[in-house]
Amino acid sequence: MFSITFGGWFQCRLATDPDPTDEPRGVSGYTFAVGDEPDLDRVLRLNDPVALRSHAPEVGVLVRSVSHDGAVLIDHPLIGARVDLLDGARFEMRNYILAAQPGTQAINPFNLQIGGNGILLRRADILDLDHPDWPITSISDDKLLRRGGNFILDYARFVQVTKLPDYASYRLRRKALLEADLVTATDPLVRAALQKRLSEFAIDEQTPDDRRRRGLGFVEERAFAINGPGLLDDPHGKFGFKPDFSRPWPISFWNGVWDCDALCGYMQGDLLLPLHSHSGVRSQNSEA
């Protein structure tokens, strides 16, 4: 078994309740698009964010470590590779029609790609293997829940990611940075955007248990087995092993520590690749 551990900040620009799921700018919820930012689209961008806001965390979900049968491979070329979800992956809830509550919604589509240093590894998950072309609105609830999340409050992971003692410290630090920006900003559009962002921080003081702050503590835990077609593009044999595409690949990860001002969250997890019995032979191009 070959194990890939990944982690990093991702961007997801999404509307929040009571706005409808497809609200493009944000009206009644606590997230919004400002100024010349593009519309909210719910896309999970694990790399290459769009219109990243000032003082947002650095976006980039990368391979942090790899191991083979429990032995850590400290110099493997896949370390530092990008981890991406292709084809516009989104949290699919559709105003609670496809999920009973926030955090349980499926990520769809789920086409995972890991690439770097001359290696490209990709595999898709299919919600219904008997009907692979069906839209998500036609998929049964049990198959949707397989890819859904377990929504929990986990203060320890907030501390692990941010290195700060509490949610208020995180929010107050951002507020101070935005206030400093507003003092020097001269462009009317930039000033309006900063003022709108700051107005949301003022609500923290009025409502101590507000979702703007509490969102930093929630995480969604997910675990399923990727079951669809995939490929390994490794023309120079750097990967060193031969993944078995005939078997599912277990993946477990969490996403959370939601920063509703930056529209970013953190993701961390592990992908397990079953290997062919003679996987010591360096593979080149393989596909299933």
C-alpha positions in Angstrom: 0.0 0.0 0.0 1.2 3.5 -0.9 0.0 6.4 1.2 -0.2 10.0 0.3 -0.7 12.7 3.0 -1.9 16.1 1.8 -2.9 19.4 3.3 -3.2 23.1 2.8 -5.7 26.0 2.5 -8.3 26.0 -0.3 -10.7 28.6 -1.6 -14.4 28.2 -1.9 -16.5 31.3 -2.7 -20.0 30.3 -1.7 -23.2 32.0 -0.5 -24.5 31.2 3.0 -27.9 30.7 4.6 -30.4 32.3 4.4 -29.2 33.1 0.9 -30.1 30.5 -1.7 -27.3 28.1 -2.7 -27.0 29.8 -6.2 -27.0 33.4 -4.9 -24.2 35.0 -7.0 -23.3 38.1 -4.9 -24.5 37.4 -1.3 -27.5 39.4 0.1 -28.8 37.9 3.4 -26.0 35.6 4.4 -22.6 36.4 5.9 -20.6 35.8 2.7 -20.6 38.0 -0.3 -18.8 39.2 -3.4 -17.6 42.8 -3.3 -16.4 45.3 -5.9 -15.2 43.8 -9.1 -14.9 40.3 -7.6 -16.5 37.6 -9.8 -19.8 36.0 -8.7 -19.8 33.4 -6.0 -19.6 29.9 -7.6 -19.1 27.3 -4.8 -16.1 25.8 -6.7 -13.4 24.2 -4.5 -10.1 25.6 -5.7 -7.3 23.7 -4.0 -4.8 25.8 -5.9 -4.9 28.8 -8.2 -7.5 30.9 -6.3 -9.5 33.7 -8.1 -9.7 37.2 -6.7 -8.0 36.2 -3.5 -8.7 38.8 -0.8 -6.1 40.7 1.1 -4.7 39.0 4.2 -6.2 35.7 3.2 -4.1 32.6 3.9 -1.9 31.3 1.1 -4.0 28.8 -0.9 -2.3 25.6 -1.9 -3.2 21.9 -1.1 0.0 19.9 -1.5 1.4 16.5 -0.9 3.1 16.7 2.5 4.5 13.2 2.9 4.3 9.8 1.3 5.0 6.3 2.6 5.1 2.7 1.4 3.9 0.0 3.7 4.3 2.3 6.7 7.9 3.4 5.8 8.1 7.2 5.1 9.8 8.0 1.8 11.5 11.3 2.7 12.9 12.0 -0.8 10.0 10.8 -3.0 9.4 13.2 -6.0 5.7 13.4 -5.3 6.4 15.4 -2.1 5.3 19.0 -2.7 3.1 18.0 -5.7 -0.2 19.8 -6.2 -3.5 18.2 -5.2 -6.5 19.4 -7.2 -10.2 18.6 -7.7 -10.9 19.0 -11.4 -14.0 19.9 -13.4 -15.4 22.5 -11.1 -15.9 20.4 -7.9 -18.6 22.0 -5.6 -20.3 21.4 -2.3 -23.7 20.3 -3.6 -26.6 21.1 -1.3 -29.2 22.8 -3.4 -31.0 24.6 -0.5 -31.0 21.5 1.6 -32.6 19.4 -1.1 -29.5 17.2 -1.6 -28.3 17.4 2.0 -30.2 17.5 5.3 -27.9 20.0 6.9 -24.6 21.9 6.2 -21.6 19.7 6.2 -23.3 16.6 5.0 -23.4 17.7 1.3 -21.5 15.8 -1.3 -18.5 17.2 -3.1 -19.3 16.7 -6.8 -17.8 16.0 -9.2 -14.9 14.3 -7.4 -12.0 13.9 -9.9 -8.8 13.9 -7.9 -5.5 14.8 -9.5 -2.0 14.9 -8.0 0.8 16.2 -10.1 4.3 17.4 -9.8 8.0 16.7 -10.7 7.0 14.8 -13.8 4.3 12.6 -12.3 0.6 12.9 -12.9 -1.8 10.7 -10.9 -5.6 11.0 -11.4 -8.7 9.1 -10.5 -12.4 9.9 -10.5 -15.1 8.8 -8.1 -18.5 7.7 -9.6 -21.6 8.2 -7.4 -23.6 5.5 -9.1 -21.6 2.9 -11.0 -24.7 1.5 -12.6 -25.6 5.0 -14.0 -22.3 6.9 -14.3 -23.8 9.6 -16.5 -26.8 10.5 -14.3 -26.9 14.0 -12.9 -26.5 14.4 -9.2 -30.2 15.3 -8.8 -31.0 11.7 -10.0 -28.7 10.0 -7.5 -30.3 8.2 -4.5 -29.7 9.6 -1.0 -27.6 6.6 0.2 -25.1 7.1 -2.7 -24.9 10.8 -2.1 -24.2 10.3 1.6 -21.3 8.0 0.8 -19.4 11.1 -0.4 -21.0 13.4 2.2 -19.4 14.7 5.4 -19.7 14.3 9.2 -20.1 17.8 10.6 -18.4 18.4 14.0 -17.0 21.1 16.2 -13.2 20.6 16.7 -11.4 23.4 18.5 -8.1 21.4 18.4 -7.9 21.5 14.7 -8.4 25.3 14.6 -5.5 25.7 17.0 -3.4 23.3 15.0 -3.9 25.2 11.7 -3.9 28.8 12.9 -1.5 28.6 15.9 -3.9 30.9 17.8 -5.7 30.3 21.1 -9.3 31.3 20.2 -11.6 32.4 17.4 -11.8 36.0 18.6 -8.0 36.4 18.3 -8.1 35.2 14.7 -10.9 37.6 13.8 -9.5 40.6 15.7 -6.1 40.2 13.9 -7.9 40.3 10.5 -10.0 43.3 11.5 -6.9 45.3 12.6 -5.3 44.6 9.2 -8.3 45.7 7.3 -8.6 48.9 9.3 -5.0 49.7 8.5 -5.7 49.1 4.8 -8.7 51.4 4.9 -6.6 54.3 6.3 -4.3 54.3 3.3 -6.8 53.2 0.6 -7.8 55.9 -1.9 -9.6 54.0 -4.7 -13.4 54.3 -4.0 -14.0 50.7 -5.1 -11.3 49.4 -2.8 -12.6 51.5 0.1 -16.1 50.2 -0.4 -14.9 46.6 -0.4 -12.9 47.1 2.8 -15.9 48.9 4.5 -18.2 46.0 3.6 -15.7 43.4 5.0 -15.2 45.4 8.2 -19.0 45.7 8.7 -19.1 42.0 9.1 -16.5 42.1 11.9 -18.6 44.6 13.8 -21.3 42.0 14.2 -18.9 39.9 16.2 -19.1 42.4 19.0 -22.9 42.4 18.9 -23.4 38.6 18.7 -20.6 36.8 20.5 -21.9 33.4 19.3 -22.2 34.5 15.7 -21.6 32.1 12.8 -18.9 34.3 11.4 -16.7 33.4 14.3 -18.0 29.9 15.1 -17.4 28.7 11.5 -13.6 28.6 12.3 -14.2 25.7 14.7 -16.3 23.4 12.5 -14.9 20.7 10.3 -16.4 18.2 7.9 -14.9 14.7 8.0 -15.2 12.6 4.8 -14.2 9.0 4.1 -15.0 6.9 1.0 -13.3 4.8 -1.6 -12.6 6.3 -5.0 -14.0 3.8 -7.5 -13.8 5.2 -11.1 -11.3 5.4 -14.0 -7.9 6.9 -13.5 -4.4 7.1 -14.9 -0.8 7.4 -14.0 1.4 9.4 -16.4 5.0 8.8 -15.3 7.1 8.8 -18.5 10.4 8.8 -16.6 9.5 6.2 -14.0 9.9 8.5 -11.1 6.9 7.2 -9.1 8.5 3.9 -8.6 5.4 1.8 -8.0 2.4 0.5 -10.0 -1.0 1.5 -8.6 -3.8 -1.0 -8.9 -6.7 0.7 -10.7 -8.9 -2.4 -10.5 -9.4 -1.8 -6.8 -10.9 1.2 -5.0 -8.6 3.8 -3.4 -9.6 4.7 0.1 -9.5 8.4 0.9 -10.1 10.2 4.2 -9.9 13.9 4.8 -11.4 16.8 6.6 -12.1 20.4 5.5 -13.0 23.2 7.8 -11.5 26.1 9.9 -13.7 28.2 7.7 -12.6 31.8 7.2 -15.7 33.5 6.0 -13.9 36.8 5.3 -11.2 35.2 3.1 -13.6 32.6 1.7 -11.0 30.0 2.5 -10.8 26.8 4.5 -8.2 24.1 5.4 -8.1 20.6 4.1 -6.0 17.7 5.3 -6.2 14.0 4.6 -4.7 10.7 3.3 -5.1 8.8 0.1 -4.2 5.1 0.0 -3.2 3.4 -3.3 -3.3 -0.4 -3.5 -0.3 -1.6 -5.5 0.2 -4.5 -7.9 2.2 -7.3 -6.2 5.2 -6.6 -8.5 5.0 -2.8 -8.1 8.7 -2.5 -7.5 9.1 -2.3 -11.3 9.0 1.4 -12.2 5.8 2.2 -14.1 5.5 4.5 -17.0 2.1 5.2 -18.5 -0.8 3.2 -17.3 -4.5 3.7 -17.4 -7.7 2.1 -16.3 
